[in-house]
């Protein structure tokens, strides 16, 4: 089952699922905002919410703006996360790259054979 998908198949599948969820979230933004506001007001006491808010921005407006910004910039977060994952996986593979002594010996032999052939044709090293 592990060999069923190539890496790009996996990334494209996850990307399509992410875009579908993001589009649905963006289309249902008022419903999501209302749900988050009700969860926040149910779990955090009103006195704490009032201390966190400013006079120009009541807590419900701050929550709705936060939810809207989080959903709006979700693709940017996903791209940054994917970039960090790609960079870290490449760095990990480079750091744990093993030496292959047989391949190095074979390559050196091929280089020497190529030098001998070129010397026969008149090249000097």
Helices and strands as residue ranges (DSSP letters): H 7-27, H 29-43, H 46-52, H 59-72, H 74-95, H 101-120
